[in-house]
Amino acid sequence: MGSSCSNHLGIPPGNGPNAVGCTDFMMDHTAEGTFFRLYYPCQEMESAGKPDWVPYKEYFNGLADFMKMNRALSERIFNYLFGSFKIPAYLDAPFKSNEKCPVIIFSHGLGAFRTLYSAICAEMASQGFIVASVEHRDQSASATYYFCEKPESERSNASLTKSSGATQQNLVKEWMYYRALQHGESEFPLRNKQVKQRADECILALDKLTEINSGISVQNVLETHFDWSTLKDSCHNSMDLCRIAVMGHSFGGATVIEALCKEVKFKCGVALDSWMTPLDDEIFPRVKQPIFFINSEKFQWAGNISRMKKLDSAVIQRKMITIRGTVHQSFPDFTFLTGNWIGKLMKLKGEIDPELAIDLCNKATLAFLQRHLGLEKNFNQWDPLINGEDENLIPGTNVNLLQSAI
Ligand SMILES: CCN(CC)CCN(C[C@]12C[C@](c3ccc(C(F)(F)F)cc3)(C1)C2)C(=O)Cn1c(SCc2ccc(F)cc2)nc(=O)c2c1C=CC2
């Protein structure tokens, strides 16, 4: 691995007071349903296992496609480098919280998928949030899967189909891989269509959590051992559906803006190194909620920053900070999983220590969420970070905007 054994490689666990549980949820059998990984405060469960960071090899195949690399070779490299990592959470542990939990819907970047931001999601859950990290079916994910019902002819008549429709035996898993821009294809129409679908998928995930909270029995196509009734409002403290935020990285940052515009239940948004290309300027005046742009030092450019600035408002809080020494990949989990020289070579690490960078990002996010969700926690201790008041932060941006005026 090219790193000394002292700095053990792995995804950092959450720092908050709650143990973190993790489970997967997929609604119905079509690609139009919602699919997300849920991170939540749970009972300590020494016996519980930890979920796989990359659950199926098909994700590595999709990542190879995304990186324009040969599948066979890169699947071995990815498996060797990343195949054994676990998520710092207890798989399917029972939900446990002594207060209602605010909710975050998280949207992944281009070529990513739902499991790659678990340092951020686990931290939020350890601090008392319920986080649904959605997996988009807009063909922007490296890979994703859904289920189709087998055609009549192939149905196994041995297993009587339950009244609720197909049983597992009659379902077949279909994989959807990353769709690259075709040669000569213009970027905006594809990305604008995708960002609209991504926002709808975030809203659908929220609607599903709302149903679960109200006790409507929901059908999880995935056979997990998680008891969804523990999330029901009546018998437990569960979700606080007045305190909902949307968060995302890069393409997921654009999804934040689109989702805020479409759904007022999202009270605020946190956009990590947002990629503004997919967005239509005409939606900017229609976004009424606070937005926090947390940028890396290396990814941004004048045109992208000037689009963010178009969202500046005298009446709605719009904040921006830049974390010194970070790169675009400082937000997803890869940044913790390779030694320094591989990490820097593959632009997975910047100059700053990855855990320090994600700590600053998470603390600034928590302070912003406390302010705009009206939480009664002590996250306001990190308010100075929202204004970039830290030696490793830059208020606003490091990008010189004058060049964009030329
Ligand atoms: C040649 C490929 N070309 C495709 C358009 C550009 C590829 N690229 C730069 C990369 C992703 C990189 C990466 C990943 C993963 C390893 C690994 F080896 F560790 F697996 C290495 C190296 C290659 C850094 C980006 O797209 C950057 N980017 C991202 S990266 C999100 C992501 C994807 C896969 C992950 F596993 C983790 C995170 N999300 C966005 O929403 C946007 C952009 C750009 C604009 C909008």
The ligand as a Gaussian input file, in Angstrom:
#p B3LYP/6-31G(d) Opt

LIG

0 1
 C      -11.376000      10.696000     -17.248000
 C      -12.634000      10.756000     -16.475000
 N      -13.335000      12.041000     -16.627000
 C      -14.776000      11.660000     -16.655000
 C      -15.671000      12.764000     -17.059000
 C      -13.050000      13.006000     -15.502000
 C      -13.025000      12.236000     -14.156000
 N      -13.079000      13.146000     -12.977000
 C      -11.841000      13.341000     -12.206000
 C      -11.616000      12.113000     -11.354000
 C      -12.620000      11.268000     -10.609000
 C      -11.278000      10.695000     -10.375000
 C      -10.892000       9.436000      -9.669000
 C      -11.870000       8.706000      -8.999000
 C      -11.499000       7.496000      -8.396000
 C      -10.188000       7.065000      -8.483000
 C       -9.814000       5.778000      -7.823000
 F       -8.770000       5.241000      -8.417000
 F       -9.506000       6.014000      -6.552000
 F      -10.828000       4.916000      -7.894000
 C       -9.216000       7.788000      -9.167000
 C       -9.567000       9.004000      -9.773000
 C      -11.038000      10.867000     -11.865000
 C      -10.689000      12.044000     -10.158000
 C      -14.244000      13.775000     -12.642000
 O      -15.251000      13.555000     -13.272000
 C      -14.285000      14.738000     -11.437000
 N      -15.707000      14.934000     -11.127000
 C      -16.356000      14.170000     -10.186000
 S      -15.495000      12.947000      -9.404000
 C      -16.701000      12.147000      -8.321000
 C      -16.247000      10.773000      -8.016000
 C      -16.265000       9.807000      -9.011000
 C      -15.790000       8.537000      -8.750000
 C      -15.317000       8.241000      -7.490000
 F      -14.884000       7.008000      -7.239000
 C      -15.321000       9.177000      -6.471000
 C      -15.781000      10.455000      -6.748000
 N      -17.642000      14.331000      -9.884000
 C      -18.393000      15.272000     -10.507000
 O      -19.580000      15.418000     -10.207000
 C      -17.746000      16.065000     -11.505000
 C      -16.432000      15.886000     -11.798000
 C      -16.013000      16.748000     -12.835000
 C      -17.103000      17.520000     -13.191000
 C      -18.285000      17.132000     -12.365000

